[in-house]
Amino acid sequence: MTMGVIFDMDGVLIDSETFYFERRMNFFQELEIDPGSNQIDDYVGKTEAAIWETLVPEDKSLREELYPKYVDYRKTHPIDFAKDLRKEVKPLLDFLKKRDI
């Protein structure tokens, strides 16, 4: 008997990679700085450090200056889980609820 279902929220219930990419690009656009790459595939699956090396590849001091500003930016631009929920999730949750799972 199934008692419950565990979901990995990040990437399973929401498309977090796209959201995080767009948030980074918006941050750079607001600062009028060109990122090292504007292709999402250059960021997917990378560590935070590797992402920032891709965003600001040539200038370590600029990278170190921008990162704390981005941390603050993230706080004021959080992901909206209800808005970014994958379309398949609600029907699945309804299905599970009807079966008391």
Secondary structure, 3 states (H helix, E strand, C coil): CCCCCCCCHHHHHECHHHHHHHHHHHHHHHCCCCCCCCCHHHCCCCCHHHHHHHHCCCCHHHHHHHHHHHHHHHHHCCCCCCCCECCCHHHHHHHHHHCCC
